[in-house]
Every structure is written in C-alpha cells, then in structure tokens.
C-alpha cells in the first residue's frame, strides 16, 4: 500500500487537551476573486491549522485549528482576515468533542 501511495506516512495519536490545546475552532471562510487555492495554501501554512477543506455551499473553505488560549484564537482569526481575498470568516468554538478520529477503520 505504501508503494501505491495509499499509505502516505506514519504518525502518533496525541491527546491535544493534555498538551494544553483546549480550544478547537472550526472556521468558515469566504474568498473573493477566484483566489480560493491561494488562500487555502496560505491558511495551511499557519501552525495552529490542523485541516483545510475546500467545500461546497455558502462558504468556500472550512478550517479546523487548535489553540491553547482565547488570545491565540483571536490572533489567528485576525490573521485569517488579513489574508488577501478573504472576504469574511465565521468561527465556531467546539464545546465538547464527541469523536475526533480521522482513521478509516
């Protein structure tokens, strides 16, 4: 499976809360002027970013990120809004993680 590109790499599963990352945010991003791919690449470079999804619907992109404090989340959100072609964001703060496991079993 590795030779066929199905297995991309190996990793460990971490307990983010035990590492101090108590805040998970899901942010919807609306992008202007057809620059979605450029914006997504820029957002993916930010260390707090865990996932970037190009989606259908009323928004163009959904981002999942983790933070140790509200201050970090605030700075992250302001950074997103400063990226060229980002028209607006809508951020949801996760209250309870019911399941978070990206493995396919």
Helices and strands as residue ranges (DSSP letters): G 17-19, E 23-31, H 36-44, E 49-54, E 61-67, H 70-82, E 86-93
